[in-house]
């Protein structure tokens, strides 16, 4: 590769002589190709080097930088569709617990969070996501201690510092243990307060303009921590404000049992009865689905954030991704919170999704290119951004990951996509978000990694000891 790319991305940047997988829906791939970035936007993608003369104007003004990317693979930046950034501070806890046991142990710890802790933990979590090739992420923050300060604002400030495109959701819980819910009463909020805070978050932060780096969604937590009234009113507010809806659903057998006992139906039937299913909704996990539930998700356009590592870590089960995709359900990938997915690597989830699907359904259940699509265009569709991100095409935003595949773990692997998906995590040569450099030669350029690690260690220690 030529001289290092600086954080101040030039007006025109040319990635030359790299393998390219576009994810453009037409199977566009080049064994040796180019990607041209002009400002925030991809201006050209194709085989070989850019045609002679096509960059003459940029070269003449001195605003062009050309990178010899031989030995690398260019892909769209990866898109994370389910996360809990604050959980970076409780990694390794309840390591052998199932979901309900795990939550019961961790709710009291999370109740001690404040905005300073969350800012440090979110910065570290986002920084690590960036190093795993992630250019866009959502966050589902649903625990708001009464004296914690502006926790949502803390995550947004962290994302702006790291430089990722951010889709945080204002989560919520209003169903405490005394009313039949799982969380203790001291970590739930009043419904009216939740709705006011949700409205305020939309008004303060949501940016629906083209090229937006920040969009808000609403995300009541789960059927066992949220009342039907909050689900109904949150959906009304979200649709009135034209923002997206998210929740956990059908993650475990215990949740199935809870819904049968309390509502007399399955989790999908419960949400459907409240008018929650639709193309503006995506659900985390969706592990325990029967054929009727899958058909209903497909019919309503409801999406699924597949979190294979977390599902395995908590023993939740194996998502029927092959069946979901065959039915036409939109599916993306999520790392989930770091407390149930300590690796928290999005490229790692691509590999895990491949292996999990094949273990359950055979070698054809998840081809490597389909797994990569889940992390790119699949995620873009869930977030409503598929016209802007998720593929390498002229006119789309310059969210690009450049992976080095000529080092010892990958040298000689015939198919670069197989090398990326099935091989060891490769060095991330470059990560661009909106045309800006976030990672260069496997090192963050937007934040100091050592300082982020030190700050997160202190925040985790304070959270454990408070």
C-alpha positions as CSV (number, residue, x, y, z in Angstrom):
1,X,0.0,0.0,0.0
2,X,1.2,3.6,-0.6
3,X,1.7,6.2,2.1
4,X,-0.8,6.1,4.9
5,X,-4.2,7.6,4.5
6,X,-4.7,10.5,6.8
7,X,-7.9,11.3,8.8
8,X,-8.6,14.2,6.5
9,X,-9.8,12.3,3.5
10,X,-8.9,14.0,0.2
11,X,-11.5,15.2,-2.3
12,X,-10.9,12.1,-4.5
13,X,-9.6,8.8,-3.2
14,X,-8.9,5.9,-5.5
15,X,-8.6,2.3,-4.2
16,X,-6.8,0.6,-7.0
17,X,-6.0,-3.1,-7.8
18,X,-8.0,-4.6,-5.0
19,X,-10.5,-7.4,-5.2
20,X,-14.0,-5.9,-5.0
21,X,-17.3,-7.4,-3.9
22,X,-20.0,-4.8,-4.5
23,X,-23.1,-6.5,-3.0
24,X,-25.0,-4.7,-5.7
25,X,-27.7,-7.3,-6.2
26,X,-26.2,-8.3,-9.6
27,X,-23.3,-10.3,-8.2
28,X,-20.8,-7.6,-9.2
29,X,-17.3,-8.7,-8.2
30,X,-13.9,-8.0,-9.6
31,X,-10.7,-10.0,-9.0
32,X,-8.8,-6.8,-9.5
33,X,-10.7,-3.6,-9.6
34,X,-11.1,-0.1,-8.3
35,X,-13.4,2.1,-6.1
36,X,-13.3,5.9,-6.5
37,X,-14.6,8.1,-3.7
38,X,-15.4,11.8,-4.2
39,X,-16.1,13.5,-1.0
40,X,-18.7,11.5,0.9
41,X,-19.9,9.5,-2.1
42,X,-18.7,6.6,-4.2
43,X,-18.3,8.0,-7.7
44,X,-17.1,4.8,-9.6
45,X,-16.6,1.1,-9.1
46,X,-15.3,-1.3,-11.8
47,X,-12.7,-3.8,-13.0
48,X,-9.1,-2.9,-13.4
49,X,-7.8,0.6,-12.8
50,X,-9.9,3.6,-13.5
51,X,-10.0,4.5,-17.2
52,X,-7.2,6.9,-18.3
53,X,-8.4,10.4,-18.2
54,X,-11.4,9.7,-15.9
55,X,-9.5,11.3,-13.0
56,X,-7.7,14.0,-14.9
57,X,-9.6,17.0,-13.3
58,X,-8.8,15.7,-9.8
59,X,-5.2,15.0,-10.6
60,X,-4.7,18.5,-12.1
61,X,-6.0,20.2,-8.9
62,X,-3.9,18.1,-6.6
63,X,-7.0,16.8,-4.8
64,X,-6.6,13.1,-5.8
65,X,-5.0,10.3,-3.8
66,X,-4.4,6.9,-5.3
67,X,-3.9,3.9,-3.0
68,X,-2.3,0.7,-4.3
69,X,-4.7,-1.8,-2.6
70,X,-3.1,-5.0,-4.0
71,X,-3.7,-7.9,-1.7
72,X,-6.9,-6.4,-0.3
73,X,-10.6,-7.0,-0.6
74,X,-13.0,-4.0,-0.7
75,X,-16.5,-4.6,0.7
76,X,-19.3,-2.3,1.8
77,X,-18.9,-1.2,5.5
78,X,-20.7,-3.7,7.7
79,X,-24.0,-2.8,9.4
80,X,-24.8,-3.8,12.9
81,X,-28.5,-4.1,13.6
82,X,-28.6,-5.0,17.3
83,X,-26.4,-3.9,20.1
84,X,-26.4,-2.7,23.8
85,X,-23.3,-0.5,24.0
86,X,-23.5,0.0,27.8
87,X,-23.0,-3.8,28.3
88,X,-19.3,-3.4,27.5
89,X,-19.0,-2.8,31.3
90,X,-20.4,-6.2,32.3
91,X,-18.6,-8.5,30.0
92,X,-17.8,-11.9,31.5
93,X,-20.5,-11.8,34.2
94,X,-23.1,-14.5,34.5
95,X,-20.9,-16.4,32.0
96,X,-22.9,-19.7,32.2
97,X,-26.4,-18.4,32.7
98,X,-29.5,-18.6,30.4
99,X,-31.2,-15.3,29.4
100,X,-33.6,-14.9,32.4
101,X,-31.0,-15.8,34.9
102,X,-28.5,-13.6,33.1
103,X,-30.8,-10.6,33.2
104,X,-31.8,-11.1,36.8
105,X,-28.1,-11.0,37.8
106,X,-27.2,-8.0,35.6
107,X,-30.3,-5.7,36.1
108,X,-29.0,-4.5,39.5
109,X,-25.6,-3.8,38.1
110,X,-26.9,-1.8,35.2
111,X,-29.1,0.2,37.6
112,X,-25.9,1.9,38.8
113,X,-24.9,3.4,35.5
114,X,-24.4,7.1,34.9
115,X,-23.7,9.1,31.8
116,X,-19.9,9.3,32.4
117,X,-19.7,5.5,32.6
118,X,-21.9,5.0,29.6
119,X,-19.8,7.5,27.5
120,X,-16.6,5.6,28.3
121,X,-18.1,2.1,27.7
122,X,-19.9,3.1,24.5
123,X,-16.7,4.7,23.1
124,X,-14.8,1.4,23.7
125,X,-17.6,-0.7,22.3
126,X,-17.9,1.5,19.2
127,X,-14.2,1.6,18.7
128,X,-14.0,-2.2,18.6
129,X,-17.0,-2.4,16.3
130,X,-15.1,-0.1,13.9
131,X,-12.1,-2.4,14.0
132,X,-14.4,-5.3,13.0
133,X,-15.3,-3.4,9.8
134,X,-18.5,-1.8,11.1
135,X,-19.4,1.5,9.6
136,X,-23.0,1.8,10.8
137,X,-24.5,0.6,14.1
138,X,-27.7,0.8,16.0
139,X,-27.9,0.8,19.8
140,X,-30.7,-0.4,22.1
141,X,-30.4,1.4,25.4
142,X,-33.3,0.4,27.7
143,X,-32.0,0.9,31.3
144,X,-32.3,4.5,32.5
145,X,-31.5,4.9,36.2
146,X,-33.2,7.9,37.8
147,X,-30.0,9.7,38.7
148,X,-28.0,8.5,35.7
149,X,-28.1,11.6,33.6
150,X,-28.4,11.8,29.8
151,X,-27.4,8.2,28.9
152,X,-28.8,8.4,25.4
153,X,-26.8,11.6,24.8
154,X,-23.7,9.9,26.1
155,X,-23.9,7.1,23.5
156,X,-24.5,9.7,20.7
157,X,-21.5,11.7,21.8
158,X,-19.4,8.5,21.8
159,X,-20.6,7.6,18.2
160,X,-19.7,11.1,17.0
161,X,-16.3,10.8,18.5
162,X,-15.5,7.4,17.0
163,X,-17.2,8.5,13.7
164,X,-19.7,5.7,13.0
165,X,-23.0,6.2,11.4
166,X,-25.4,5.8,14.3
167,X,-29.0,4.6,14.7
168,X,-29.6,4.6,18.4
169,X,-33.0,3.6,19.8
170,X,-34.6,5.0,22.9
171,X,-35.4,1.8,24.7
172,X,-37.7,1.4,27.7
173,X,-39.1,-0.9,30.4
174,X,-42.3,-0.2,32.4
175,X,-43.3,-3.7,33.6
176,X,-41.6,-4.4,36.9
177,X,-41.5,-7.6,39.0
178,X,-44.4,-6.5,41.2
179,X,-46.6,-6.3,38.1
180,X,-45.6,-9.6,36.6
181,X,-42.5,-8.5,34.7
182,X,-38.9,-9.8,34.9
183,X,-37.0,-6.6,35.8
184,X,-37.0,-5.3,39.4
185,X,-39.2,-2.3,40.0
186,X,-36.3,0.1,40.5
187,X,-35.0,-0.2,36.9
188,X,-38.4,0.4,35.2
189,X,-39.8,3.8,34.3
190,X,-43.3,5.4,34.3
191,X,-45.0,5.1,30.9
192,X,-45.7,8.8,30.6
193,X,-42.1,9.6,31.4
194,X,-40.9,7.1,28.7
195,X,-43.2,8.6,26.1
196,X,-42.1,12.2,26.9
197,X,-38.4,11.1,26.8
198,X,-38.9,9.3,23.5
199,X,-40.5,12.4,21.9
200,X,-37.7,14.6,23.2
201,X,-35.1,12.2,21.8
202,X,-36.7,12.3,18.4
203,X,-37.0,16.1,18.5
204,X,-33.4,16.7,19.7
205,X,-31.5,14.1,17.7
206,X,-33.3,12.6,14.8
207,X,-31.9,13.6,11.4
208,X,-33.8,12.2,8.4
209,X,-31.9,14.1,5.8
210,X,-29.9,12.4,3.0
211,X,-26.4,11.3,4.2
212,X,-27.6,11.4,7.8
213,X,-25.1,10.2,10.4
214,X,-27.8,10.0,13.2
215,X,-31.3,8.6,13.2
216,X,-33.4,7.7,16.2
217,X,-35.8,4.8,16.7
218,X,-38.0,3.7,19.5
219,X,-37.5,0.3,21.2
220,X,-39.6,-0.9,24.1
221,X,-37.5,-3.8,25.5
222,X,-39.4,-7.1,25.4
223,X,-42.8,-8.7,26.1
224,X,-41.7,-9.6,29.7
225,X,-40.5,-6.1,30.6
226,X,-43.0,-3.8,28.8
227,X,-46.8,-3.4,29.1
228,X,-49.1,-3.7,26.1
229,X,-50.0,0.0,26.7
230,X,-46.5,1.1,26.2
231,X,-46.0,-1.0,23.1
232,X,-49.1,0.5,21.6
233,X,-48.4,4.1,22.4
234,X,-44.7,3.8,21.4
235,X,-45.8,2.4,18.0
236,X,-48.2,5.3,17.6
237,X,-45.5,7.9,18.5
238,X,-42.9,6.3,16.2
239,X,-45.2,6.2,13.2
240,X,-46.4,9.7,13.8
241,X,-42.8,10.9,13.9
242,X,-41.8,8.5,11.0
243,X,-39.1,6.7,12.9
244,X,-38.4,3.0,13.1
245,X,-39.5,0.5,15.8
246,X,-37.4,-2.3,17.4
247,X,-37.7,-4.8,20.2
248,X,-36.5,-8.2,21.4
249,X,-38.8,-11.1,20.4
250,X,-38.9,-14.9,20.5
251,X,-35.4,-15.1,21.9
252,X,-35.8,-18.1,24.2
253,X,-38.2,-20.9,25.1
254,X,-38.8,-19.2,28.4
255,X,-40.2,-16.1,26.5
256,X,-42.5,-18.4,24.6
257,X,-43.8,-19.8,27.8
258,X,-44.2,-16.3,29.3
259,X,-46.3,-15.2,26.3
260,X,-48.4,-18.3,26.4
261,X,-49.1,-17.9,30.1
262,X,-49.7,-14.1,30.2
263,X,-51.2,-13.5,26.7
264,X,-52.4,-16.8,25.5
265,X,-50.5,-16.7,22.3
266,X,-47.0,-16.8,20.7
267,X,-44.7,-13.7,20.8
268,X,-45.3,-12.9,17.1
269,X,-49.1,-13.2,17.6
270,X,-48.9,-10.9,20.6
271,X,-47.0,-8.2,18.7
272,X,-49.4,-8.7,15.7
273,X,-52.4,-8.1,18.0
274,X,-50.9,-4.7,19.0
275,X,-50.4,-3.6,15.5
276,X,-46.6,-3.8,15.9
277,X,-45.7,-5.8,12.8
278,X,-44.7,-3.8,9.6
279,X,-41.9,-2.8,7.3
280,X,-40.9,-0.1,9.8
281,X,-40.2,-2.8,12.5
282,X,-37.2,-5.1,13.0
283,X,-37.0,-7.7,15.8
284,X,-33.9,-8.9,17.6
285,X,-33.2,-12.7,17.8
286,X,-36.5,-14.2,16.5
287,X,-35.1,-17.7,17.4
288,X,-38.3,-19.5,18.4
289,X,-40.6,-19.1,15.4
290,X,-43.0,-21.6,13.9
291,X,-43.9,-21.7,10.2
292,X,-46.9,-19.5,10.8
293,X,-44.8,-16.8,12.5
294,X,-42.3,-16.8,9.7
295,X,-45.1,-16.4,7.1
296,X,-46.6,-13.5,9.1
297,X,-43.3,-11.7,9.4
298,X,-42.8,-12.1,5.6
299,X,-46.4,-10.9,4.9
300,X,-46.0,-7.8,7.0
301,X,-42.5,-6.9,5.9
302,X,-41.1,-7.2,9.5
303,X,-37.4,-7.7,9.7
304,X,-35.1,-9.7,11.9
305,X,-31.7,-8.9,13.5
306,X,-29.9,-12.3,13.7
307,X,-27.5,-12.5,16.6
308,X,-25.8,-15.9,16.3
309,X,-23.0,-15.5,18.9
310,X,-25.3,-14.2,21.6
311,X,-27.9,-16.9,20.9
312,X,-25.1,-19.5,21.4
313,X,-23.6,-17.8,24.4
314,X,-27.0,-17.7,26.3
315,X,-28.1,-21.1,25.0
316,X,-31.1,-19.5,23.4
317,X,-31.2,-21.7,20.3
318,X,-30.6,-21.5,16.6
319,X,-32.4,-18.9,14.5
320,X,-34.1,-20.3,11.3
321,X,-32.3,-17.9,9.0
322,X,-32.5,-20.1,6.0
323,X,-36.3,-20.4,6.4
324,X,-36.7,-16.7,7.1
325,X,-34.7,-15.8,3.9
326,X,-36.5,-18.3,1.8
327,X,-39.9,-16.8,3.0
328,X,-38.7,-13.3,2.0
329,X,-38.1,-11.9,5.5
330,X,-35.5,-9.2,5.6
331,X,-32.6,-10.3,7.8
332,X,-29.5,-8.4,9.1
333,X,-26.8,-9.3,11.6
334,X,-26.3,-8.0,15.2
335,X,-23.4,-8.5,17.6
336,X,-25.8,-8.0,20.5
337,X,-24.6,-6.6,23.8
338,X,-21.0,-7.3,24.8
339,X,-22.2,-8.9,28.0
340,X,-23.7,-11.8,26.0
341,X,-21.3,-11.6,23.1
342,X,-17.9,-10.8,24.5
343,X,-16.1,-10.8,21.1
344,X,-18.6,-8.2,19.7
345,X,-17.0,-8.4,16.2
346,X,-19.3,-7.9,13.3
347,X,-17.1,-9.7,10.8
348,X,-17.1,-12.5,13.4
349,X,-20.9,-12.6,13.3
350,X,-20.7,-13.1,9.5
351,X,-18.6,-16.3,10.1
352,X,-20.8,-17.4,13.0
353,X,-24.0,-16.9,11.0
354,X,-22.6,-19.1,8.3
355,X,-21.5,-21.9,10.6
356,X,-24.6,-21.9,12.7
357,X,-26.9,-22.1,9.7
358,X,-24.9,-24.9,8.2
359,X,-24.8,-26.8,11.4
360,X,-28.5,-26.7,11.6
361,X,-29.4,-27.1,7.9
362,X,-26.5,-28.4,5.9
363,X,-23.7,-26.8,3.8
364,X,-26.1,-25.0,1.4
365,X,-28.1,-23.3,4.2
366,X,-25.9,-20.2,4.2
367,X,-23.5,-19.5,1.3
368,X,-20.6,-17.2,2.2
369,X,-21.9,-14.4,-0.1
370,X,-25.3,-14.6,1.5
371,X,-23.8,-14.3,4.9
372,X,-21.8,-11.2,3.8
373,X,-25.1,-9.8,2.4
374,X,-26.8,-10.1,5.8
375,X,-24.1,-7.8,7.2
376,X,-24.3,-5.3,4.4
377,X,-27.5,-4.9,2.3
378,X,-29.4,-6.9,4.8
379,X,-28.6,-4.5,7.6
380,X,-29.2,-1.5,5.3
381,X,-32.7,-2.7,4.5
382,X,-33.6,-3.2,8.2
383,X,-32.5,0.4,9.0
384,X,-34.3,1.8,5.9
385,X,-31.0,3.0,4.4
386,X,-30.6,0.5,1.5
387,X,-30.7,3.4,-1.1
388,X,-27.7,5.0,0.6
389,X,-25.5,2.3,2.1
390,X,-24.9,-1.4,2.1
391,X,-23.3,-1.8,-1.4
392,X,-20.5,-0.4,-3.4
393,X,-22.2,1.5,-6.2
394,X,-21.8,4.9,-7.8
395,X,-23.9,7.4,-6.0
396,X,-24.0,5.6,-2.7
397,X,-22.3,6.9,0.5
398,X,-18.6,6.1,0.9
399,X,-18.9,3.5,3.7
400,X,-16.2,1.1,2.7
401,X,-14.1,-1.6,4.4
402,X,-10.8,-2.7,2.9
403,X,-9.5,-6.0,4.2
404,X,-5.9,-7.2,3.9
405,X,-5.9,-10.8,2.7
406,X,-2.3,-11.4,1.7
407,X,-0.9,-12.1,5.2
408,X,-0.1,-15.5,6.6
409,X,-3.7,-16.6,7.7
410,X,-5.2,-15.8,4.3
411,X,-2.4,-16.0,1.7
412,X,-3.4,-18.5,-1.1
413,X,-7.1,-18.9,-0.2
414,X,-8.7,-19.1,-3.6
415,X,-11.9,-17.1,-3.0
416,X,-11.4,-13.8,-1.2
417,X,-15.0,-13.8,0.1
418,X,-14.5,-17.3,1.5
419,X,-11.2,-16.0,3.0
420,X,-13.0,-13.1,4.7
421,X,-16.0,-15.1,5.9
422,X,-14.5,-18.4,6.9
423,X,-10.9,-17.5,7.7
424,X,-9.4,-15.7,10.7
425,X,-10.3,-12.1,11.2
426,X,-8.1,-10.2,8.7
427,X,-6.3,-6.9,9.3
428,X,-8.6,-4.0,8.4
429,X,-6.5,-1.9,6.1
430,X,-9.0,0.9,5.9
431,X,-12.5,1.8,7.1
432,X,-14.2,4.8,5.5
433,X,-17.5,6.3,6.8
434,X,-19.0,9.1,4.8
435,X,-15.7,9.2,3.0
436,X,-13.8,9.9,6.3
437,X,-11.0,7.6,7.5
438,X,-11.9,5.8,10.8
439,X,-9.5,2.9,10.8
440,X,-6.1,2.8,9.0
441,X,-3.8,-0.2,8.9
442,X,-5.8,-1.9,11.7
443,X,-5.6,1.2,14.0
444,X,-8.2,3.7,14.9
445,X,-7.4,7.2,13.8
446,X,-10.4,8.9,15.5
447,X,-9.8,7.9,19.1
448,X,-6.8,6.7,21.1
449,X,-7.3,3.0,21.5
450,X,-5.2,2.8,24.7
451,X,-7.1,5.7,26.3
452,X,-10.4,4.2,25.3
453,X,-9.4,0.9,26.9
454,X,-8.2,2.6,30.1
455,X,-11.4,4.7,30.4
456,X,-13.6,1.6,29.9
457,X,-11.7,-0.4,32.5
458,X,-12.2,2.4,35.0
459,X,-15.9,2.7,34.1
460,X,-16.4,-1.1,34.4
461,X,-14.6,-1.2,37.8
462,X,-16.8,1.7,39.1
463,X,-19.9,0.0,37.9
464,X,-19.0,-3.2,39.7
465,X,-18.0,-1.5,42.9
466,X,-20.7,1.2,43.2
